[in-house]
Amino acid sequence: MHTNGNDWSPHEYVDAVARSVHGETVRWPQGPSMDAVIVLPVHARNHPGKNAVLLWNHDFGWSWGVEEADVRRTISIVDTLGIGRTPDPLRCADRVIELISARAVCSRMCSEE
């Protein structure tokens, strides 16, 4: 996979994105809809008790969503990041910061007000 001058495998690419967004966990689901899930160190505003996650599909790019705290870890996509299929990992981090600034997600300790 060629990404902004880097020749990475999909795992290397997703791991680089996870590091750039300070992801807590990376999972590799065995399904057709997403290739990787990165659990963010923030939660989704208006979705109490749900983790905010980044989802990557090699055909469509990055989205963000929320993950249920249930055993199945059900994920609901909220929106795409709108930054392409394989943007530079730092661009992903910038977009997550924009989401935080827009108050779509907040740190685990922020107020829901």
SEPALUM-155838 format. One line per field, with one value per atom (N, C-alpha, C): residue in one letter; residue number from 1; x, y, z; atom name. Coordinates in Angstrom, 1 decimal. Layout:
res A  ... .
n NUM  ... .
xx X  ... .
yy Y  ... .
zz Z  ... .
atom CA  ... .
This chain:
res M  M  M  H  H  H  T  T  T  N  N  N  G  G  G  N  N  N  D  D  D  W  W  W  S  S  S  P  P  P  H  H  H  E  E  E  Y  Y  Y  V  V  V  D  D  D  A  A  A  V  V  V  A  A  A  R  R  R  S  S  S  V  V  V  H  H  H  G  G  G  E  E  E  T  T  T  V  V  V  R  R  R  W  W  W  P  P  P  Q  Q  Q  G  G  G  P  P  P  S  S  S  M  M  M  D  D  D  A  A  A  V  V  V  I  I  I  V  V  V  L  L  L  P  P  P  V  V  V  H  H  H  A  A  A  R  R  R  N  N  N  H  H  H  P  P  P  G  G  G  K  K  K  N  N  N  A  A  A  V  V  V  L  L  L  L  L  L  W  W  W  N  N  N  H  H  H  D  D  D  F  F  F  G  G  G  W  W  W  S  S  S  W  W  W  G  G  G  V  V  V  E  E  E  E  E  E  A  A  A  D  D  D  V  V  V  R  R  R  R  R  R  T  T  T  I  I  I  S  S  S  I  I  I  V  V  V  D  D  D  T  T  T  L  L  L  G  G  G  I  I  I  G  G  G  R  R  R  T  T  T  P  P  P  D  D  D  P  P  P  L  L  L  R  R  R  C  C  C  A  A  A  D  D  D  R  R  R  V  V  V  I  I  I  E  E  E  L  L  L  I  I  I  S  S  S  A  A  A  R  R  R  A  A  A  V  V  V  C  C  C  S  S  S  R  R  R  M  M  M  C  C  C  S  S  S  E  E  E  E  E  E .
n 1  1  1  2  2  2  3  3  3  4  4  4  5  5  5  6  6  6  7  7  7  8  8  8  9  9  9  10  10  10  11  11  11  12  12  12  13  13  13  14  14  14  15  15  15  16  16  16  17  17  17  18  18  18  19  19  19  20  20  20  21  21  21  22  22  22  23  23  23  24  24  24  25  25  25  26  26  26  27  27  27  28  28  28  29  29  29  30  30  30  31  31  31  32  32  32  33  33  33  34  34  34  35  35  35  36  36  36  37  37  37  38  38  38  39  39  39  40  40  40  41  41  41  42  42  42  43  43  43  44  44  44  45  45  45  46  46  46  47  47  47  48  48  48  49  49  49  50  50  50  51  51  51  52  52  52  53  53  53  54  54  54  55  55  55  56  56  56  57  57  57  58  58  58  59  59  59  60  60  60  61  61  61  62  62  62  63  63  63  64  64  64  65  65  65  66  66  66  67  67  67  68  68  68  69  69  69  70  70  70  71  71  71  72  72  72  73  73  73  74  74  74  75  75  75  76  76  76  77  77  77  78  78  78  79  79  79  80  80  80  81  81  81  82  82  82  83  83  83  84  84  84  85  85  85  86  86  86  87  87  87  88  88  88  89  89  89  90  90  90  91  91  91  92  92  92  93  93  93  94  94  94  95  95  95  96  96  96  97  97  97  98  98  98  99  99  99  100  100  100  101  101  101  102  102  102  103  103  103  104  104  104  105  105  105  106  106  106  107  107  107  108  108  108  109  109  109  110  110  110  111  111  111  112  112  112  113  113  113 .
xx 0.9  0.0  0.9  0.6  1.4  0.6  1.1  0.4  1.4  1.1  1.9  3.4  4.0  5.4  5.8  4.9  5.3  4.8  5.5  5.1  4.8  3.6  3.2  2.3  2.3  1.3  0.1  -1.1  -2.3  -2.1  -1.5  -1.3  -0.4  0.7  1.6  0.9  0.1  -0.6  -1.6  -2.4  -3.4  -2.7  -1.6  -0.9  -0.3  0.1  0.7  -0.5  -1.7  -2.8  -3.2  -3.2  -3.5  -2.5  -1.3  -0.3  -0.6  -0.9  -1.1  -2.3  -3.3  -4.5  -4.6  -3.4  -3.3  -4.4  -4.6  -5.6  -5.3  -6.3  -6.1  -6.0  -6.7  -6.7  -7.0  -6.4  -6.6  -7.2  -8.3  -8.9  -9.0  -8.9  -9.1  -10.3  -11.5  -12.7  -12.6  -13.3  -13.4  -14.7  -14.9  -16.1  -15.8  -16.8  -16.5  -16.7  -17.3  -17.6  -16.5  -15.6  -14.5  -13.2  -12.1  -10.8  -10.2  -10.4  -9.8  -10.6  -10.5  -11.2  -10.2  -10.1  -9.3  -10.1  -10.0  -10.7  -10.0  -10.7  -10.1  -10.1  -9.2  -9.2  -10.2  -11.3  -12.4  -13.7  -14.8  -16.1  -17.0  -18.0  -18.9  -19.9  -20.0  -20.9  -22.3  -23.3  -24.7  -24.8  -23.8  -23.9  -23.3  -23.9  -23.3  -22.9  -21.7  -21.1  -20.6  -20.5  -20.1  -18.7  -17.8  -16.5  -16.6  -15.8  -15.6  -14.6  -14.8  -13.9  -13.7  -12.5  -12.2  -12.3  -13.0  -13.1  -12.5  -11.8  -11.1  -11.6  -11.9  -12.3  -11.3  -10.6  -9.6  -10.2  -11.4  -12.1  -12.7  -13.1  -13.8  -13.1  -12.1  -11.4  -11.9  -11.8  -12.0  -13.4  -13.9  -15.2  -15.0  -15.9  -15.9  -17.2  -17.3  -18.5  -18.5  -19.4  -19.5  -19.6  -19.1  -19.1  -19.8  -20.8  -21.5  -20.6  -21.0  -20.2  -20.7  -21.4  -21.9  -20.9  -21.2  -20.2  -19.8  -20.8  -20.6  -19.8  -19.7  -19.0  -19.6  -20.9  -21.7  -21.2  -21.0  -20.5  -21.5  -21.8  -22.6  -21.8  -21.8  -21.0  -21.8  -21.1  -21.7  -21.5  -20.3  -20.0  -18.6  -18.4  -17.0  -16.1  -14.8  -13.9  -13.7  -14.1  -14.0  -12.6  -11.6  -10.2  -9.6  -10.3  -9.8  -9.6  -9.1  -9.0  -7.8  -6.7  -5.4  -4.7  -5.2  -4.5  -3.4  -2.5  -1.4  -1.9  -1.2  -1.7  -1.9  -1.0  -1.2  -2.4  -2.8  -4.1  -5.3  -5.2  -6.3  -6.3  -5.1  -5.1  -5.6  -5.3  -5.9  -7.4  -7.9  -9.4  -10.0  -9.4  -9.9  -9.9  -8.9  -8.8  -10.0  -10.3  -11.4  -12.7  -12.9  -14.1  -14.2  -13.1  -13.1  -13.4  -12.8  -13.1  -14.6  -15.2  -16.6  -17.5  -16.9  -17.6  -18.4  -18.0  -18.6  -18.2  -16.9  -16.4  -15.7  -15.5  -14.9  -14.1  -13.2  -12.3  -13.2  -12.7  -13.5  -13.9  -13.2  -13.5  -14.3  -14.7  -15.4  -16.8  -17.4  -18.8  -19.6  -20.8  -21.7  -22.6  -22.4  -23.2  -22.9 .
yy -1.2  0.0  1.2  2.1  3.3  4.5  5.2  6.2  7.4  8.5  9.7  9.5  8.7  8.5  7.3  6.6  5.5  4.2  3.2  1.9  0.9  1.0  0.2  -0.9  -1.9  -3.0  -2.3  -2.9  -2.4  -2.4  -3.4  -3.4  -2.3  -2.0  -1.0  0.4  0.6  1.8  2.1  1.1  1.3  1.5  0.8  1.0  2.4  2.9  4.3  5.3  5.1  5.9  5.8  4.6  4.4  5.2  5.1  5.9  7.4  7.9  9.3  9.8  9.0  9.4  8.9  8.4  7.8  6.8  5.9  4.9  3.9  3.5  2.6  1.1  0.8  -0.6  -0.6  -1.6  -1.8  -3.2  -3.4  -4.7  -4.9  -6.1  -6.5  -7.4  -6.9  -7.7  -8.6  -9.7  -10.6  -10.4  -9.3  -9.0  -8.1  -8.0  -7.3  -5.8  -5.3  -3.9  -3.0  -3.6  -2.8  -3.7  -3.1  -3.8  -3.7  -2.5  -2.2  -1.3  -1.4  -0.6  -0.1  1.2  1.9  2.5  2.0  2.6  3.9  5.0  6.3  6.5  7.4  7.7  8.8  8.8  9.8  9.0  9.6  9.0  9.9  9.4  10.1  10.9  12.2  13.1  12.6  12.7  12.3  10.8  10.0  8.6  8.1  8.3  8.0  6.6  6.4  5.1  4.4  5.1  4.4  5.0  4.1  4.5  5.1  6.1  6.6  5.8  5.4  4.6  5.1  4.8  5.1  3.7  3.7  2.5  2.7  1.7  1.8  0.7  1.0  0.1  0.5  -0.5  -0.2  0.4  0.1  0.6  2.0  2.3  3.6  4.6  4.1  5.1  5.0  6.2  6.3  6.8  6.3  6.8  6.8  7.5  7.4  7.0  6.4  5.8  5.6  4.9  4.6  3.0  2.6  1.2  0.9  0.0  -0.4  -1.1  -1.1  -1.8  -3.2  -3.7  -5.1  -6.1  -7.3  -8.4  -8.5  -8.2  -8.2  -7.0  -6.0  -4.7  -4.2  -4.0  -3.5  -2.1  -1.8  -0.5  0.2  1.4  2.3  3.4  3.5  4.5  5.9  6.9  8.2  9.0  9.1  9.9  9.4  9.8  9.6  10.7  10.5  11.5  12.5  12.0  12.8  13.2  12.3  12.7  11.7  10.8  9.9  8.5  7.6  6.2  5.9  6.5  6.2  7.5  8.5  9.7  9.5  10.4  10.4  10.2  9.4  9.3  10.6  11.5  12.8  13.6  13.4  14.0  13.4  12.1  11.4  12.1  12.3  12.9  14.3  15.1  16.4  16.4  15.4  15.3  14.9  14.0  13.7  14.9  15.7  17.0  17.9  18.0  18.8  18.3  17.0  16.4  16.8  16.8  17.2  18.7  19.5  20.9  21.2  20.4  20.6  20.0  19.4  18.8  17.6  16.9  15.7  14.5  14.6  13.7  14.5  13.9  14.6  13.6  14.1  13.2  12.5  11.4  10.5  11.3  12.4  13.1  14.4  14.7  15.9  15.8  17.0  17.1  16.9  16.3  16.2  17.4  18.5  19.7  20.4 .
zz 0.0  0.0  0.0  -0.9  -1.0  -0.5  0.6  1.2  1.4  0.7  0.9  1.0  0.1  0.0  0.9  1.6  2.4  1.7  1.8  1.3  2.5  3.0  4.2  3.8  4.7  4.6  5.3  5.1  5.8  7.3  7.9  9.3  9.8  9.0  9.4  9.3  8.2  8.0  9.2  9.5  10.6  11.9  12.1  13.4  13.5  12.3  12.3  12.6  12.0  12.3  13.8  14.3  15.8  16.7  16.3  17.1  17.0  15.8  15.6  16.4  16.6  17.3  18.7  19.2  20.5  20.8  19.8  20.0  21.1  21.8  22.9  22.5  21.4  20.9  19.4  18.7  17.3  17.2  16.5  16.3  14.8  14.4  13.0  12.8  12.6  12.5  11.3  11.4  10.3  9.5  9.0  8.2  7.0  6.1  4.8  5.0  6.0  6.1  6.6  7.4  8.0  8.1  7.8  7.9  9.3  9.9  11.2  12.0  13.4  14.3  15.3  15.5  16.5  17.5  18.8  19.9  20.3  20.3  20.6  22.1  22.6  24.0  24.4  23.7  23.9  23.7  24.2  24.0  23.1  22.6  21.7  22.5  22.2  22.8  22.4  23.2  22.9  22.8  23.2  23.2  24.5  25.6  26.9  27.0  27.6  27.8  26.6  25.5  24.3  23.9  23.5  23.0  21.6  21.4  20.0  19.3  18.1  17.3  15.9  15.4  14.0  13.3  12.1  11.3  10.0  9.5  8.2  7.3  6.1  5.0  3.9  3.4  2.4  1.1  0.8  -0.4  -0.2  1.0  1.3  2.2  2.9  3.8  5.2  5.9  7.3  7.7  8.7  9.3  10.8  11.5  12.9  13.4  14.5  15.0  16.5  17.0  18.4  18.6  19.7  20.0  21.3  21.2  22.3  23.3  24.6  25.6  25.8  24.8  24.9  24.5  24.7  24.5  23.0  22.1  20.7  20.1  20.9  20.5  19.2  19.2  18.1  17.8  16.5  16.1  15.2  15.5  14.6  14.0  12.7  12.0  12.1  12.6  12.7  11.4  10.9  9.7  9.2  7.9  7.4  7.8  7.7  8.0  6.8  5.7  4.5  4.1  4.3  4.0  3.1  2.4  1.4  2.0  1.1  1.5  2.4  2.1  2.9  3.1  3.8  4.1  5.0  5.0  6.0  7.4  8.2  9.6  10.4  10.1  10.8  10.4  9.1  8.7  9.4  9.7  10.5  11.9  12.5  13.8  13.8  12.8  12.6  12.5  11.8  11.7  13.0  13.8  15.1  16.0  15.9  16.7  16.3  15.0  14.5  15.1  15.2  15.8  17.2  17.9  19.3  19.4  18.6  18.6  18.2  17.4  17.0  18.1  19.1  20.3  19.9  18.8  18.4  19.4  19.8  20.8  21.9  23.0  24.1  24.9  25.7  26.5  27.5  28.0  28.9  30.1  30.4  31.7  31.4  30.2  30.0  30.4  30.6  30.9  29.7  29.9  28.8  28.5  29.3  29.1  27.8 .
atom N  CA  C  N  CA  C  N  CA  C  N  CA  C  N  CA  C  N  CA  C  N  CA  C  N  CA  C  N  CA  C  N  CA  C  N  CA  C  N  CA  C  N  CA  C  N  CA  C  N  CA  C  N  CA  C  N  CA  C  N  CA  C  N  CA  C  N  CA  C  N  CA  C  N  CA  C  N  CA  C  N  CA  C  N  CA  C  N  CA  C  N  CA  C  N  CA  C  N  CA  C  N  CA  C  N  CA  C  N  CA  C  N  CA  C  N  CA  C  N  CA  C  N  CA  C  N  CA  C  N  CA  C  N  CA  C  N  CA  C  N  CA  C  N  CA  C  N  CA  C  N  CA  C  N  CA  C  N  CA  C  N  CA  C  N  CA  C  N  CA  C  N  CA  C  N  CA  C  N  CA  C  N  CA  C  N  CA  C  N  CA  C  N  CA  C  N  CA  C  N  CA  C  N  CA  C  N  CA  C  N  CA  C  N  CA  C  N  CA  C  N  CA  C  N  CA  C  N  CA  C  N  CA  C  N  CA  C  N  CA  C  N  CA  C  N  CA  C  N  CA  C  N  CA  C  N  CA  C  N  CA  C  N  CA  C  N  CA  C  N  CA  C  N  CA  C  N  CA  C  N  CA  C  N  CA  C  N  CA  C  N  CA  C  N  CA  C  N  CA  C  N  CA  C  N  CA  C  N  CA  C  N  CA  C  N  CA  C  N  CA  C  N  CA  C  N  CA  C  N  CA  C  N  CA  C  N  CA  C  N  CA  C  N  CA  C  N  CA  C  N  CA  C  N  CA  C  N  CA  C  N  CA  C  N  CA  C  N  CA  C  N  CA  C  N  CA  C  N  CA  C  N  CA  C  N  CA  C  N  CA  C  N  CA  C .
